[in-house]
Each structure stands twice: as structure tokens, then as C-alpha cells.
Amino acid sequence: MKIAMMVRSFIPAPRPADMIYAPIDLAISICDGLTRRGHTVDLYSPLGSKLEVADVKTSNLRALATTQQEFKELISDIAKTSHFVPALWDSYMAGEMFERARSGEYDLLHFHHPESALALARSNPNIPVVYTLHDPVFNWFKELFEMYHSDNQKFISISNNQRRDAPDLPYAGTVYNGIPIEHFPYSDTPEDYLLFAGRIVPEKGVKEAIQVAKAARKRLIIIGPVYQDSQGYFDQYIQPQLDDQILHLGYVAHDQMWRYYSKAQALLTPVQWEEPFGLTTVEAMACGTPVLSLRRGAAPELIEHGKTGFVVDSISEMVDAVSNIPNIERGYCRDYAKQRFSVDQMVDGYESAFAAVLSEQRSFSTYLLKQRSRLSPLRIIKNIRRSPNAPTGSR
């Protein structure tokens, strides 16, 4: 297969070291994985991008954000966002992808942010386009999908739960996110603390994680950045609780997170929203660390209850589950993560989904050609001439 892929045209790949942007990490793994299997894959990303295996096309666009601070300044700059500067960057790069696909350079285009290509895909109905949904399908997003619908567009969900608010979208499949298991070393000697890892925002359940730790009389380490729009939440609910028992370490580079995953007794994910996936969950399990989660979003799909952690219905049940952590076999958590959430498993899913989309598109194109040939003037004339009941002058 010949595939072009894009995440953002204004953030380089790999992502800046101080930035949390999972779709870029995942896209790199997919691109390199498919390339190793013999497919031709180009990642469209701005100048300064470089992949280990797959090729990069830059469209000669400069990156607008090469640090987390620059990204924050970009999205908070009213002048730039009101004039759609980041969106126009994406549109320019996506336009080149469609132009090259029309010339036969690509069989399929893959976008990690559908809004970058919806209008272009609708106006290019012969080009197969696949979108990965990394966010919940908000009502306004579903409306956009319906507005720009065309038969050449398909969606990949990252969990089955993600589909619940838009079950009728044309899905090409569900593909779980995969992680490089080798980057998350296993440990069977945890220390005496619980862990929370993620952005310090209400929907992640940081306040609730503190409640669990205090009720269970356990030490809690909180890792995650506090952004400007969540500073009020941090100041009101998190900062007053910090002491020798509840510690906030701030942002920790992703390549260092294994040090905290592997030594935690358990990861707490008391999510307060329908989280589509949850990379911290599978990263912790890869290190052998069980996960305690509320029954929200994809958690029941990711955690094997009683085997790799506990999926509960309330904070009080999560407190009770803390006492059952010693019953979890950390080696089983590691094996489970390797079997279900490796990069190879993810690449398998995308390879199958892309092949199915192309097969469907080719079948439909063949059908159209047959229909058109049946209705062509030349075919009609030939059929008339062959008819035994046709007037003599027409033979």
C-alpha cells in the first residue's frame, strides 16, 4: 500500500520533548511499523521533522510550535486563531496530500485530526480517506461528519466505547493504541506508593485520586503539568492537599515515566469523563503495575478486572480495592499488555483496516465502471444492433 499520513502541519515529529501530544507518538509508530512491513508511507509534518524508518514530507512549512510554551502561545493568540492560522497550515499540507493522491502517488490518506481534511475529502470522492478519532465524538463533531459525509471517508475508533455517541459513523474498525513495550521495563518489587499520571484537569480525576489515597492511608505521587486554563482547579483542590503524603512532581518527560510506573503499587485513574482510551493505563500495566479505575470510557476494555487491576463504580469501592492490590500478579499485567497493546498489535489493526478500505473502494470502483459501461452510448448502440427485434436499417 502507498499511504500518506498527517497529524499536524505546525508541530514537528517527533513532538517537542516538553509537550504531551500522543497522536504524534502513535503516528510515528504506525508509519515506521507499516514501512518495515514493506508499505510505502510518508508522514506529512513541518520542517525539522524526521522519522527513524518512514519518510517525511514537509511541504516546506515551518513549524509554528517547537516547545510547549510556543504551543500555548499559539493556541491562546486570538489574532492567529481567529484568522485560522493553524487550520490554514493544516489545510495547505492536506491539499498537497490530495494533489499527490490524485496523481496516483498514494492509495490512501490517513489523518489523525479529521477537521484537517473533511472538506477536501468530500470534494475528492475517488480518494480513500481514513481518520483516527483520538477525542470523544462531541455533538458538534458528529454534526461536522454528517455535513461533510461522502462514501470515501471512513473512521477508526480507538475503543468500542468511543463509538457510543456516534454509532452510525462509517467505521473501518476499532484499533487500540499501542506502546513500545520495551520502553517500559518490568518490575516485581514495587515501593509503598500509589501513582496518578496525567494532566491536572478535573476530567482526569486528580482530586478523586487524592481522596482515595487519603482514605486508604497511602502515599500518592502525582505527575502531570498544570496548564493556565486549569490553574484555578489546581489552586483550589490540589495545592491545599499537598504534604508529605500527597506529592506533586509536576511534568516528567515521557521517557522517564517508567521509573515511576514500575515502582508504584498501582496507578489510579478515577476518570470523570468518557475517556476514549487511556495510554497511562497500558503503560503502567506494561511495567507490571495494576490499575484502579472508575467504570468510565474505555477502562473496562483496557483492564481485566481482578487480573490487571480493578474497575469500580465509586470512589469508596476504589478505596476498598486498594487493599486487594497484593492479589494482582504483576507478571500477568506485563504479559497482558504485551499481548493486547504492543506497537505490533496496533500496526496489525491499521494494516487490516487500510486493506479493507482499499478493497471496498476498488470493488465499488469496479462496480461503477461496469454500470457506466452498460449505460454508455456505444454499449447501447451495440446492444440494439445485436437485438433480433431491431429494425433492419439499424443492423
Secondary structure, DSSP 4 states (H G I P E B T S, - for coil): -EEEEES-SSS-SSPPTT---HHHHHHHHHHHHHHHTT-EEEEE--TT---SSSEEE-TTPPPS-SSHHHHHHHHH-HHHHHTTHHHHHHHHHHHHHHHHHHTTS-SEEEESSGGGTHHHHHT-TTS-EEEEE-S---HHHHHHHHHT--TTEEEEESSSGGGGG-TTS-EEEE----B-GGGS---S---S-EEEES-SSGGGTHHHHHHHHHHHT--EEEE----GGGHHHIIIIIGGG-SSSEEEEE---GGGTHHHHTT-SEEEE--SS--S--HHHHHHHHTT--EEEES-TTHHHH--BTTTEEEESSHHHHHHHHTTGGGS-HHHHHHHHHHHSBHHHHHHHHHHHHHHHHHHHHHHHHHHHHHHHHHSHHHHHHHHHH-TTS-GGG-
